[in-house]
Amino acid sequence: MARILLTGAAGFVGFHTVRALCARGDDVVGFDNCNAYYDPALKEARLAELAALPNFTFRRGGLEDADALRAAMAEARPDTVIHLAAQAGVRYSLTRPDAYVASNLVGFNNLLECCRHTDGLQHLVFASSSSVYGANTRLPFSTDDRTDYPVSLYAATKKANEAVAHAYSHLYGIPTTGLRFFTVYGPWGRPDMAYFSFTKAILEGAPIKVFNHGRLQRDFTYIDDVVEGVVRIADRPPVETVGADGSYRSDARFALHNIGNHSPVALGDFIAILERLCGREAIKEYVAMQPGDVHATYADITSLRDAVGFEPDTPLEDGLARFVDWYRGFHGAG
């Protein structure tokens, strides 16, 4: 049985990860500020589900509040920290850059300082993003690829997290793993994501905006597969840092892994699946590429498979069917 501090407990990935950890008997202290980036009512509904778990405790606070974070850490006395809280979203960073600096940079450093001063900490696992690959054109994206050209502030903050986490691992001996998530979807998901907003619009007969005139591809990864990867990784602190091509070696116990379905899907095919599941055709408005977007994402999951013997494999149609069923039930949609 592990003692875990999990940030972002009211978020999409955090909610599902808490349930998985508590189901196997871990004691989890969750930390989240439940901000209004998207409807806080959904976050509160997730927390209401988690409140029934006897081995879960929730503490409300923001990463920018160092005192609140230290208090949660002291209460948890964790052997593992799973850091899933962040200011998410690519497009929002164009209008609210301050939110990303506060949460993803200042807040992340506050967390690292807490980890540095926590005795007995065995592993820090933190969420990164496929967005760090930025302007890379070589597919699939490998954790050995360079990530020097982010195309959004969100991506830049996630790249910064990886660099600073490695420095702390090197300086203070903190075993650390970063996980680059690829377009996570599923029940209880985020309303700002395309699968959620498209489903809502299709069922309501409202138009959807199809960016870059539909010429996009995404590596959609079902939530249960992401949680399985997170939990398996949490149990396996890294031993050393070595480039696959032998180009670098670090004395830090630090690793990076992609968590993706390693099967990119064209946006048009994705919409067609949703249309079949919703039982009606989408009203499509074809628009230009949005600032900060990339044309394609595609995960090379070799390092994840080698580290924990697991690779995501839920077919998109199966995962979307579960999401649409949940959406209809949760929102009473016809």
DRENDO-1510 file (C-alpha; in Angstrom, 1 decimal, always signed):
<recs>
REC; n; res; u; v; w
REC; 1; MET; +0.0; +0.0; +0.0 .
REC; 2; ALA; +1.4; +3.3; -1.1 .
REC; 3; ARG; +0.9; +6.8; +0.3 .
REC; 4; ILE; +0.3; +9.2; -2.6 .
REC; 5; LEU; -0.1; +12.9; -3.1 .
REC; 6; LEU; -2.0; +13.5; -6.3 .
REC; 7; THR; -2.4; +17.0; -7.7 .
REC; 8; GLY; -5.2; +17.7; -10.1 .
REC; 9; ALA; -7.5; +15.2; -8.3 .
REC; 10; ALA; -10.7; +17.0; -9.6 .
REC; 11; GLY; -9.4; +16.9; -13.2 .
REC; 12; PHE; -10.2; +14.4; -15.9 .
REC; 13; VAL; -7.0; +12.2; -15.6 .
REC; 14; GLY; -6.6; +12.9; -11.9 .
REC; 15; PHE; -10.2; +11.7; -11.1 .
REC; 16; HIS; -9.7; +8.4; -12.9 .
REC; 17; THR; -6.2; +7.9; -11.5 .
REC; 18; VAL; -7.5; +8.4; -7.9 .
REC; 19; ARG; -10.2; +5.8; -8.4 .
REC; 20; ALA; -7.6; +3.3; -9.7 .
REC; 21; LEU; -5.2; +3.9; -6.9 .
REC; 22; CYS; -7.8; +3.7; -4.2 .
REC; 23; ALA; -9.3; +0.5; -5.7 .
REC; 24; ARG; -6.0; -1.2; -5.2 .
REC; 25; GLY; -5.7; +0.0; -1.6 .
REC; 26; ASP; -3.4; +3.1; -1.8 .
REC; 27; ASP; -4.0; +6.0; +0.5 .
REC; 28; VAL; -4.4; +9.2; -1.6 .
REC; 29; VAL; -4.4; +12.8; -0.7 .
REC; 30; GLY; -5.8; +14.8; -3.6 .
REC; 31; PHE; -5.0; +18.5; -4.2 .
REC; 32; ASP; -6.8; +20.8; -6.6 .
REC; 33; ASN; -8.1; +24.4; -6.8 .
REC; 34; CYS; -11.1; +23.5; -9.0 .
REC; 35; ASN; -10.6; +26.6; -11.1 .
REC; 36; ALA; -13.1; +27.9; -13.7 .
REC; 37; TYR; -11.1; +27.1; -16.9 .
REC; 38; TYR; -14.0; +24.9; -17.6 .
REC; 39; ASP; -17.3; +24.4; -15.7 .
REC; 40; PRO; -16.3; +23.8; -12.1 .
REC; 41; ALA; -19.6; +21.9; -11.6 .
REC; 42; LEU; -18.1; +19.0; -13.5 .
REC; 43; LYS; -15.0; +19.0; -11.2 .
REC; 44; GLU; -17.3; +19.1; -8.2 .
REC; 45; ALA; -19.3; +16.2; -9.6 .
REC; 46; ARG; -16.0; +14.2; -9.9 .
REC; 47; LEU; -15.1; +15.1; -6.3 .
REC; 48; ALA; -18.5; +13.9; -5.2 .
REC; 49; GLU; -17.8; +10.5; -6.7 .
REC; 50; LEU; -14.4; +10.4; -5.0 .
REC; 51; ALA; -15.7; +11.4; -1.6 .
REC; 52; ALA; -17.2; +7.9; -1.2 .
REC; 53; LEU; -13.7; +6.4; -1.2 .
REC; 54; PRO; -12.6; +5.6; +2.3 .
REC; 55; ASN; -8.9; +6.0; +1.5 .
REC; 56; PHE; -9.2; +9.4; -0.3 .
REC; 57; THR; -8.8; +12.8; +1.3 .
REC; 58; PHE; -9.2; +16.0; -0.6 .
REC; 59; ARG; -7.4; +19.4; +0.1 .
REC; 60; ARG; -8.4; +22.4; -1.9 .
REC; 61; GLY; -5.7; +24.8; -3.0 .
REC; 62; GLY; -3.7; +26.1; -6.0 .
REC; 63; LEU; -0.1; +25.2; -6.9 .
REC; 64; GLU; +0.8; +28.9; -6.6 .
REC; 65; ASP; +0.0; +28.7; -2.9 .
REC; 66; ALA; +3.2; +27.2; -1.6 .
REC; 67; ASP; +1.9; +27.1; +2.0 .
REC; 68; ALA; -1.2; +25.1; +1.0 .
REC; 69; LEU; +0.9; +22.7; -1.1 .
REC; 70; ARG; +3.3; +22.2; +1.8 .
REC; 71; ALA; +0.4; +21.4; +4.1 .
REC; 72; ALA; -1.0; +18.8; +1.7 .
REC; 73; MET; +2.4; +17.2; +1.4 .
REC; 74; ALA; +2.9; +17.1; +5.1 .
REC; 75; GLU; -0.5; +15.5; +5.5 .
REC; 76; ALA; +0.1; +12.9; +2.8 .
REC; 77; ARG; +3.7; +12.0; +3.9 .
REC; 78; PRO; +3.9; +10.5; +0.4 .
REC; 79; ASP; +6.3; +7.9; -0.9 .
REC; 80; THR; +5.0; +8.8; -4.4 .
REC; 81; VAL; +3.8; +12.1; -5.8 .
REC; 82; ILE; +1.7; +12.1; -9.0 .
REC; 83; HIS; +1.5; +15.6; -10.4 .
REC; 84; LEU; -1.4; +16.0; -12.9 .
REC; 85; ALA; -2.5; +19.6; -12.1 .
REC; 86; ALA; -1.7; +22.3; -14.7 .
REC; 87; GLN; -3.2; +25.0; -16.6 .
REC; 88; ALA; -4.3; +23.1; -19.7 .
REC; 89; GLY; -5.2; +24.1; -23.2 .
REC; 90; VAL; -3.3; +25.4; -26.2 .
REC; 91; ARG; -5.7; +28.1; -27.4 .
REC; 92; TYR; -6.4; +29.6; -23.9 .
REC; 93; SER; -2.7; +30.3; -23.6 .
REC; 94; LEU; -3.1; +32.9; -26.4 .
REC; 95; THR; -5.4; +35.0; -24.1 .
REC; 96; ARG; -4.3; +34.1; -20.6 .
REC; 97; PRO; -0.6; +33.6; -20.6 .
REC; 98; ASP; -0.4; +34.6; -16.9 .
REC; 99; ALA; -2.4; +31.6; -15.9 .
REC; 100; TYR; +0.2; +29.3; -17.4 .
REC; 101; VAL; +3.1; +31.1; -15.8 .
REC; 102; ALA; +1.5; +30.9; -12.4 .
REC; 103; SER; +0.4; +27.3; -12.5 .
REC; 104; ASN; +2.8; +25.5; -14.8 .
REC; 105; LEU; +6.0; +27.4; -14.0 .
REC; 106; VAL; +5.7; +28.9; -10.5 .
REC; 107; GLY; +3.4; +26.1; -9.3 .
REC; 108; PHE; +5.6; +23.4; -10.7 .
REC; 109; ASN; +8.6; +24.8; -8.9 .
REC; 110; ASN; +6.7; +25.0; -5.7 .
REC; 111; LEU; +5.9; +21.3; -6.1 .
REC; 112; LEU; +9.6; +20.4; -6.8 .
REC; 113; GLU; +10.6; +22.3; -3.7 .
REC; 114; CYS; +8.1; +20.3; -1.6 .
REC; 115; CYS; +9.5; +17.1; -3.1 .
REC; 116; ARG; +13.0; +18.2; -2.3 .
REC; 117; HIS; +12.2; +18.6; +1.4 .
REC; 118; THR; +10.1; +15.4; +1.7 .
REC; 119; ASP; +11.9; +12.5; +3.5 .
REC; 120; GLY; +11.2; +9.1; +2.0 .
REC; 121; LEU; +9.9; +10.2; -1.3 .
REC; 122; GLN; +10.5; +7.4; -3.8 .
REC; 123; HIS; +9.1; +8.7; -7.0 .
REC; 124; LEU; +7.8; +11.9; -8.6 .
REC; 125; VAL; +5.6; +11.3; -11.7 .
REC; 126; PHE; +4.4; +14.4; -13.6 .
REC; 127; ALA; +2.2; +15.0; -16.6 .
REC; 128; SER; +3.9; +16.5; -19.7 .
REC; 129; SER; +2.3; +16.7; -23.1 .
REC; 130; SER; +2.6; +15.7; -26.7 .
REC; 131; SER; +2.5; +19.4; -27.4 .
REC; 132; VAL; +6.3; +19.6; -26.5 .
REC; 133; TYR; +7.1; +18.1; -29.9 .
REC; 134; GLY; +5.9; +21.4; -31.4 .
REC; 135; ALA; +7.2; +22.0; -34.9 .
REC; 136; ASN; +8.7; +18.5; -35.3 .
REC; 137; THR; +7.8; +16.9; -38.5 .
REC; 138; ARG; +9.3; +13.4; -38.1 .
REC; 139; LEU; +6.6; +10.9; -37.1 .
REC; 140; PRO; +6.1; +9.1; -34.9 .
REC; 141; PHE; +7.2; +11.3; -32.1 .
REC; 142; SER; +10.0; +9.7; -30.0 .
REC; 143; THR; +11.2; +10.7; -26.6 .
REC; 144; ASP; +14.6; +10.9; -28.1 .
REC; 145; ASP; +13.5; +13.6; -30.5 .
REC; 146; ARG; +14.6; +17.2; -29.8 .
REC; 147; THR; +11.8; +19.5; -28.5 .
REC; 148; ASP; +13.4; +22.9; -29.2 .
REC; 149; TYR; +10.6; +24.4; -31.2 .
REC; 150; PRO; +7.3; +24.7; -29.2 .
REC; 151; VAL; +4.5; +26.5; -31.0 .
REC; 152; SER; +2.4; +27.5; -28.0 .
REC; 153; LEU; +3.1; +28.9; -24.5 .
REC; 154; TYR; +1.4; +25.8; -23.1 .
REC; 155; ALA; +3.9; +23.6; -24.9 .
REC; 156; ALA; +6.8; +25.8; -23.8 .
REC; 157; THR; +5.8; +25.5; -20.1 .
REC; 158; LYS; +5.6; +21.7; -20.4 .
REC; 159; LYS; +9.1; +21.6; -22.0 .
REC; 160; ALA; +10.3; +23.8; -19.2 .
REC; 161; ASN; +8.8; +21.4; -16.6 .
REC; 162; GLU; +10.8; +18.6; -18.1 .
REC; 163; ALA; +14.1; +20.5; -18.0 .
REC; 164; VAL; +13.6; +21.8; -14.5 .
REC; 165; ALA; +12.5; +18.4; -13.2 .
REC; 166; HIS; +15.7; +16.8; -14.6 .
REC; 167; ALA; +17.8; +19.5; -12.9 .
REC; 168; TYR; +16.1; +18.8; -9.5 .
REC; 169; SER; +16.5; +15.0; -10.0 .
REC; 170; HIS; +20.2; +15.5; -10.7 .
REC; 171; LEU; +20.8; +17.9; -7.8 .
REC; 172; TYR; +18.7; +16.4; -5.1 .
REC; 173; GLY; +18.4; +12.7; -6.1 .
REC; 174; ILE; +14.6; +12.7; -6.7 .
REC; 175; PRO; +13.6; +9.7; -8.9 .
REC; 176; THR; +11.4; +11.4; -11.5 .
REC; 177; THR; +9.4; +10.4; -14.6 .
REC; 178; GLY; +7.6; +12.7; -17.0 .
REC; 179; LEU; +4.7; +11.4; -19.1 .
REC; 180; ARG; +3.8; +12.9; -22.4 .
REC; 181; PHE; +0.0; +12.4; -22.9 .
REC; 182; PHE; -1.5; +12.2; -26.4 .
REC; 183; THR; -5.1; +13.6; -26.7 .
REC; 184; VAL; -6.7; +11.8; -23.8 .
REC; 185; TYR; -10.5; +11.2; -24.1 .
REC; 186; GLY; -13.2; +9.3; -22.4 .
REC; 187; PRO; -16.0; +9.5; -19.8 .
REC; 188; TRP; -15.9; +12.4; -17.4 .
REC; 189; GLY; -13.6; +14.2; -19.9 .
REC; 190; ARG; -12.8; +17.9; -20.4 .
REC; 191; PRO; -15.5; +20.0; -22.1 .
REC; 192; ASP; -12.8; +22.1; -24.0 .
REC; 193; MET; -11.6; +19.0; -25.9 .
REC; 194; ALA; -12.9; +18.4; -29.4 .
REC; 195; TYR; -14.5; +15.0; -28.8 .
REC; 196; PHE; -16.6; +16.6; -26.0 .
REC; 197; SER; -17.6; +19.8; -27.7 .
REC; 198; PHE; -18.3; +17.9; -31.0 .
REC; 199; THR; -20.6; +15.4; -29.3 .
REC; 200; LYS; -22.5; +18.2; -27.5 .
REC; 201; ALA; -22.9; +20.1; -30.8 .
REC; 202; ILE; -23.9; +17.1; -32.9 .
REC; 203; LEU; -26.6; +16.0; -30.4 .
REC; 204; GLU; -27.9; +19.6; -30.1 .
REC; 205; GLY; -27.9; +20.2; -33.9 .
REC; 206; ALA; -25.3; +23.0; -33.6 .
REC; 207; PRO; -22.4; +23.5; -36.0 .
REC; 208; ILE; -18.8; +22.3; -35.2 .
REC; 209; LYS; -15.7; +24.1; -36.4 .
REC; 210; VAL; -13.4; +21.8; -38.3 .
REC; 211; PHE; -9.9; +23.3; -38.1 .
REC; 212; ASN; -7.4; +23.4; -40.9 .
REC; 213; HIS; -10.3; +22.3; -43.2 .
REC; 214; GLY; -10.1; +18.8; -41.6 .
REC; 215; ARG; -6.5; +18.2; -42.5 .
REC; 216; LEU; -5.4; +17.2; -39.0 .
REC; 217; GLN; -4.5; +13.9; -37.4 .
REC; 218; ARG; -4.5; +13.1; -33.7 .
REC; 219; ASP; -3.3; +10.1; -31.7 .
REC; 220; PHE; -6.4; +9.7; -29.5 .
REC; 221; THR; -5.7; +7.8; -26.2 .
REC; 222; TYR; -8.5; +6.3; -24.1 .
REC; 223; ILE; -8.5; +7.3; -20.4 .
REC; 224; ASP; -8.3; +3.8; -19.0 .
REC; 225; ASP; -5.1; +3.2; -21.0 .
REC; 226; VAL; -3.6; +6.5; -19.7 .
REC; 227; VAL; -4.4; +5.6; -16.1 .
REC; 228; GLU; -2.9; +2.1; -16.6 .
REC; 229; GLY; +0.3; +3.7; -17.8 .
REC; 230; VAL; +0.4; +6.2; -15.0 .
REC; 231; VAL; -0.1; +3.6; -12.3 .
REC; 232; ARG; +2.4; +1.2; -13.7 .
REC; 233; ILE; +5.0; +3.9; -14.1 .
REC; 234; ALA; +4.4; +5.2; -10.5 .
REC; 235; ASP; +5.4; +1.7; -9.3 .
REC; 236; ARG; +8.7; +1.8; -11.3 .
REC; 237; PRO; +11.1; +4.6; -10.4 .
REC; 238; PRO; +13.7; +5.1; -13.1 .
REC; 239; VAL; +17.2; +3.9; -12.5 .
REC; 240; GLU; +19.3; +6.0; -14.8 .
REC; 241; THR; +19.0; +8.4; -17.8 .
REC; 242; VAL; +20.5; +7.2; -21.0 .
REC; 243; GLY; +19.8; +8.3; -24.6 .
REC; 244; ALA; +18.6; +5.4; -26.8 .
REC; 245; ASP; +21.2; +6.3; -29.3 .
REC; 246; GLY; +23.9; +6.6; -26.7 .
REC; 247; SER; +24.3; +10.4; -27.3 .
REC; 248; TYR; +23.9; +11.3; -23.6 .
REC; 249; ARG; +24.0; +9.8; -20.1 .
REC; 250; SER; +22.9; +11.5; -16.9 .
REC; 251; ASP; +23.4; +10.5; -13.3 .
REC; 252; ALA; +19.8; +11.7; -12.6 .
REC; 253; ARG; +17.2; +9.0; -12.0 .
REC; 254; PHE; +15.0; +10.5; -14.7 .
REC; 255; ALA; +12.8; +9.2; -17.5 .
REC; 256; LEU; +10.4; +10.5; -20.1 .
REC; 257; HIS; +7.7; +8.3; -21.8 .
REC; 258; ASN; +5.0; +8.9; -24.3 .
REC; 259; ILE; +1.5; +7.6; -23.5 .
REC; 260; GLY; -0.4; +7.4; -26.7 .
REC; 261; ASN; -2.4; +4.9; -28.7 .
REC; 262; HIS; +0.3; +5.0; -31.4 .
REC; 263; SER; -2.4; +5.1; -34.1 .
REC; 264; PRO; -3.2; +8.6; -35.5 .
REC; 265; VAL; -6.7; +9.2; -36.8 .
REC; 266; ALA; -7.7; +11.7; -39.4 .
REC; 267; LEU; -10.0; +14.4; -38.1 .
REC; 268; GLY; -12.6; +13.5; -40.8 .
REC; 269; ASP; -12.7; +9.9; -39.7 .
REC; 270; PHE; -12.9; +10.9; -36.1 .
REC; 271; ILE; -16.0; +13.1; -36.9 .
REC; 272; ALA; -17.6; +10.2; -38.9 .
REC; 273; ILE; -17.3; +7.9; -35.9 .
REC; 274; LEU; -19.0; +10.5; -33.7 .
REC; 275; GLU; -21.8; +11.0; -36.2 .
REC; 276; ARG; -22.5; +7.2; -36.3 .
REC; 277; LEU; -22.5; +7.1; -32.5 .
REC; 278; CYS; -24.8; +10.1; -32.1 .
REC; 279; GLY; -27.1; +9.0; -34.9 .
REC; 280; ARG; -27.0; +12.3; -36.8 .
REC; 281; GLU; -24.7; +14.2; -39.2 .
REC; 282; ALA; -22.6; +17.0; -37.9 .
REC; 283; ILE; -23.0; +20.5; -39.3 .
REC; 284; LYS; -19.5; +21.3; -40.3 .
REC; 285; GLU; -17.9; +24.8; -40.6 .
REC; 286; TYR; -14.4; +24.4; -42.2 .
REC; 287; VAL; -12.0; +27.0; -40.9 .
REC; 288; ALA; -8.3; +27.8; -41.0 .
REC; 289; MET; -5.5; +26.3; -38.8 .
REC; 290; GLN; -5.5; +27.8; -35.3 .
REC; 291; PRO; -2.4; +29.4; -33.8 .
REC; 292; GLY; -0.5; +26.9; -31.6 .
REC; 293; ASP; -2.0; +23.9; -33.3 .
REC; 294; VAL; +0.1; +21.1; -35.0 .
REC; 295; HIS; -0.8; +19.1; -38.0 .
REC; 296; ALA; -0.4; +15.6; -36.6 .
REC; 297; THR; +0.5; +13.8; -33.4 .
REC; 298; TYR; +1.7; +10.2; -33.3 .
REC; 299; ALA; +3.3; +8.5; -30.3 .
REC; 300; ASP; +6.3; +6.2; -30.4 .
REC; 301; ILE; +5.6; +4.2; -27.2 .
REC; 302; THR; +8.8; +2.0; -27.3 .
REC; 303; SER; +10.2; +3.4; -24.0 .
REC; 304; LEU; +6.8; +2.9; -22.2 .
REC; 305; ARG; +6.6; -0.7; -23.4 .
REC; 306; ASP; +10.2; -1.4; -22.5 .
REC; 307; ALA; +9.7; +0.2; -19.0 .
REC; 308; VAL; +6.5; -1.4; -17.8 .
REC; 309; GLY; +5.4; -3.9; -20.5 .
REC; 310; PHE; +2.3; -2.0; -21.5 .
REC; 311; GLU; +1.0; -0.2; -24.5 .
REC; 312; PRO; -2.4; +1.6; -25.0 .
REC; 313; ASP; -4.6; -0.3; -27.5 .
REC; 314; THR; -8.3; +0.8; -27.0 .
REC; 315; PRO; -9.8; +1.3; -30.5 .
REC; 316; LEU; -11.1; +4.8; -31.0 .
REC; 317; GLU; -14.7; +3.6; -31.9 .
REC; 318; ASP; -14.9; +1.6; -28.6 .
REC; 319; GLY; -13.6; +4.5; -26.5 .
REC; 320; LEU; -15.8; +7.1; -28.1 .
REC; 321; ALA; -18.9; +4.8; -27.7 .
REC; 322; ARG; -18.2; +4.7; -23.9 .
REC; 323; PHE; -17.8; +8.5; -23.9 .
REC; 324; VAL; -21.1; +9.1; -25.8 .
REC; 325; ASP; -22.9; +6.7; -23.5 .
REC; 326; TRP; -21.6; +8.6; -20.5 .
REC; 327; TYR; -22.4; +11.9; -22.0 .
REC; 328; ARG; -26.0; +11.0; -22.7 .
REC; 329; GLY; -26.4; +9.7; -19.2 .
REC; 330; PHE; -24.6; +12.6; -17.4 .
REC; 331; HIS; -26.3; +15.4; -19.4 .
REC; 332; GLY; -29.6; +13.7; -20.2 .
REC; 333; ALA; -28.9; +14.2; -23.9 .
REC; 334; GLY; -31.2; +12.4; -26.4 .
</recs>
